[in-house]
Amino acid sequence: MRARPLDVSVPTLEHSTPDGGSVGKAISLLTAFGDAAGGATLTELAHIAGVPKSTAHRLLGVLRDAGLVDRDGMDWYLCAPMLRLGAVALRGGAGVLREVALPYLSELYELTHENVHLGVLDGTDVVYLDKIYGHRSTSTPSRVGSRLNAHTSGLGKAILSRSDRTAVKRVLDGGLRPTTTRSIALPGMFLRQLEAARQEGVAFDREECREGLVCVAAPILGPSGRAVAAISVAGSARTLKIDAIASAVRNAAVQVSRKAGPDVDLIATGT
């Protein structure tokens, strides 16, 4: 039987509560942790989840009694049962992709000793699935599970360069808000970057996401030829020569694309 193509889509973290009930609001609070950097205060969680502070306080108490969350001073954080659920979620297509990509991510780290990432597109954001770094790597804001604007990141541009028009339009419609003075905010210039990335097989972030950081990324392609994810190397603008390592990143992505093709189910079973 022919294996199904790899599906590495991630659920969009919507904080709306269509039923207006306590269950919906509790779910919104839990998903709000995905937009928080580790722990978050009651006020921050209530704001992200879009619920009254008093409601958030009551529901966090219920979730705490259930052992799903806890607090340390002013900060609330997820407990082990939620982390185990996250691990289970990564046993699907995204988990298989991580397993296939890991040897190539490791090789890129050994080559550069900088931050190596694996990410997927979720709406107008990139979600990090994996990160390899060392104690001498440049400090970056990325962490597994965190999100970043696709239009300012090498990962996002690499994926969008091999995505359909709907995905690109979604990012353009969301607005190309700059995060640094080097961010691309003009749609025409952004589209030209995507075309260059499509032609070259790599995309660059030249201090567009954060001052002092640069990145080179390449798309991982599915059987249809469209990007399902991307890998990148990010580091200091002073020391990381992203043009010099672009071919290595591109070649790594090509290898992952080949191994995570239509026979991904066979890869998952190790055959």
C-alpha positions in Angstrom: 0.0 0.0 0.0 1.3 3.4 -0.9 2.0 5.6 2.1 0.3 8.9 2.5 2.3 12.1 1.9 3.7 13.8 5.0 1.3 16.1 6.8 3.1 18.5 9.1 0.3 21.0 9.6 -0.1 22.4 13.1 -3.3 23.5 14.7 -3.9 27.3 14.7 -4.1 28.6 18.3 -7.4 30.4 18.2 -8.3 32.1 21.5 -12.0 32.8 20.6 -14.7 31.1 22.6 -17.6 30.4 20.3 -19.7 28.7 22.9 -18.9 31.3 25.5 -18.8 28.5 28.1 -16.3 27.7 30.8 -14.8 24.8 28.8 -14.1 27.1 25.8 -12.6 29.7 28.0 -10.4 27.2 29.8 -9.1 25.9 26.5 -8.4 29.5 25.4 -6.3 29.9 28.6 -4.3 26.8 27.9 -3.6 27.7 24.3 -2.6 31.2 25.5 0.5 29.6 27.0 1.6 29.0 23.4 1.9 32.7 22.9 3.7 33.3 26.2 7.4 33.0 26.7 7.4 30.2 29.2 5.5 31.5 32.3 2.9 34.3 32.1 1.1 36.4 34.6 -2.6 36.3 35.2 -3.1 39.6 33.4 -1.1 38.4 30.4 -3.0 35.1 30.0 -6.3 36.9 30.4 -5.4 39.4 27.7 -4.1 36.7 25.2 -7.1 34.5 25.9 -9.6 37.3 25.6 -11.4 36.6 28.9 -12.0 38.8 32.0 -9.3 38.7 34.6 -11.7 37.4 37.2 -12.7 34.5 34.9 -9.1 33.7 34.2 -8.3 33.6 37.9 -11.2 31.2 38.6 -10.4 28.9 35.7 -6.7 28.8 36.4 -7.6 27.7 39.9 -9.6 24.8 38.5 -6.8 23.9 36.1 -4.3 24.0 39.0 -6.5 21.7 41.1 -6.4 19.3 38.1 -2.6 19.4 38.0 -2.5 21.0 34.5 -1.0 24.3 35.5 0.8 25.8 38.6 2.2 29.1 39.6 5.5 30.5 40.9 5.1 33.9 42.3 3.2 36.0 39.7 3.9 33.6 36.9 1.7 30.7 35.8 3.2 27.8 33.8 2.1 24.4 32.3 2.7 21.2 34.3 4.0 17.8 33.3 0.6 16.4 32.0 0.4 19.2 29.5 4.0 18.6 28.4 3.2 14.9 27.9 0.3 15.8 25.7 2.6 18.0 23.6 5.0 15.1 23.2 2.1 12.9 22.0 1.1 15.5 19.5 4.6 15.4 18.0 4.2 11.7 17.2 2.2 12.5 14.1 3.6 14.0 10.9 5.5 16.7 12.6 7.2 14.2 14.8 8.2 12.0 11.9 9.6 15.1 10.2 11.7 15.9 13.2 13.1 12.4 13.3 14.0 12.5 9.6 15.5 16.0 9.8 17.5 15.5 13.0 20.7 14.0 11.5 20.9 16.9 9.0 20.2 19.5 11.6 23.0 18.0 13.6 25.4 18.1 10.7 24.6 21.8 10.1 25.3 22.5 13.8 28.7 20.7 13.6 29.5 22.8 10.6 28.6 26.2 12.1 28.2 25.7 15.9 25.3 28.1 15.6 21.5 27.9 16.0 19.9 25.3 13.7 16.1 25.3 13.3 13.2 23.3 11.9 9.9 25.1 11.4 6.5 25.0 9.7 4.2 27.7 8.5 1.0 28.3 10.6 -1.1 31.1 9.1 1.1 34.2 9.0 3.6 32.7 11.5 6.4 30.2 11.7 6.3 27.6 14.5 9.6 26.1 15.6 9.5 22.3 15.7 13.1 21.8 16.7 16.2 23.7 17.6 19.8 22.6 18.1 22.4 25.0 19.6 25.4 25.0 21.9 26.7 27.0 24.8 28.8 29.1 22.3 25.9 29.7 19.9 24.6 33.2 19.5 21.6 34.0 21.7 18.3 34.0 19.8 14.7 34.4 20.8 13.7 31.1 19.2 12.5 28.1 21.2 10.6 25.0 20.3 6.9 25.8 20.1 7.4 29.5 19.8 6.1 31.6 16.9 7.6 34.2 14.7 6.3 36.5 11.9 6.8 34.6 8.7 7.7 37.7 6.6 10.6 38.6 8.8 12.2 35.2 9.1 14.3 33.1 6.8 12.2 30.0 7.6 9.0 31.8 6.7 10.3 33.2 3.4 11.8 29.8 2.5 8.4 28.1 3.0 6.5 30.9 1.3 8.8 30.8 -1.7 7.4 27.3 -2.5 3.9 27.8 -1.2 0.6 28.5 -3.1 -0.7 32.0 -3.7 -3.2 31.7 -0.9 -0.5 31.3 1.7 1.4 34.3 0.4 -1.7 36.4 0.1 -2.6 35.6 3.7 0.8 37.0 4.9 0.5 40.1 2.7 -3.1 40.7 3.9 -1.9 40.4 7.5 0.5 43.3 6.9 4.2 43.3 6.7 4.9 45.0 10.0 8.6 45.7 10.5 10.4 44.5 13.6 13.7 46.2 12.8 14.9 48.9 10.5 15.9 46.3 8.0 12.6 44.5 7.9 10.9 44.3 4.5 7.6 46.2 4.7 6.9 46.8 1.0 4.8 44.0 -0.7 6.6 44.4 -4.0 10.1 44.0 -2.5 8.8 41.1 -0.3 7.5 39.3 -3.4 10.8 39.8 -5.2 12.6 38.2 -2.2 10.3 35.2 -2.5 11.0 34.9 -6.2 14.7 35.1 -5.6 14.4 32.4 -2.9 12.5 30.2 -5.2 15.2 30.5 -7.9 18.1 30.0 -5.5 16.6 27.4 -3.2 17.4 29.5 -0.1 16.0 32.5 1.7 17.8 35.0 3.8 17.1 37.1 6.9 19.6 39.9 7.1 18.8 41.4 10.5 15.1 41.7 9.6 13.8 39.8 12.6 16.3 41.1 15.2 19.1 43.5 15.1 22.5 41.7 15.0 21.0 38.3 13.9 21.2 36.8 10.4 19.8 33.6 9.0 19.8 31.4 5.9 16.9 28.9 5.3 15.9 26.3 2.8 12.5 24.7 2.2 11.7 21.1 2.7 9.4 20.0 -0.1 6.6 17.5 -0.2 5.7 15.2 -3.1 3.7 18.0 -4.8 6.7 20.3 -4.8 5.3 22.6 -2.3 7.1 23.4 1.0 5.9 21.5 4.1 8.6 23.0 6.4 12.1 24.6 6.3 15.4 24.4 8.0 17.7 27.3 8.9 20.9 28.4 10.5 20.9 31.6 12.5 23.7 33.5 14.2 25.6 36.7 14.7 25.7 39.1 11.8 29.4 39.7 12.7 30.5 36.1 12.5 28.1 33.9 10.6 28.7 34.0 6.8 25.3 33.1 5.6 26.1 33.3 1.9 29.0 30.8 2.4 26.9 28.2 4.1 23.8 28.6 1.9 24.7 25.6 -0.2 25.1 23.4 2.8 21.6 24.4 4.2 20.1 23.9 0.7 21.6 20.5 0.4 20.4 19.4 3.8 16.9 20.5 3.0 17.0 18.5 -0.3 18.1 15.4 1.6 15.3 15.8 4.2 12.8 16.3 1.3 13.8 13.1 -0.3 13.6 11.0 2.9 10.3 12.6 4.0 8.6 12.0 0.7 5.5 9.7 -0.1 7.0 6.8 1.9 7.0 8.8 5.2 5.1 6.0 7.0 7.9 3.6 6.2 10.4 6.1 7.5 8.4 6.3 10.7 8.6 2.6 11.3 12.3 2.6 10.5 12.1 0.4 7.4 
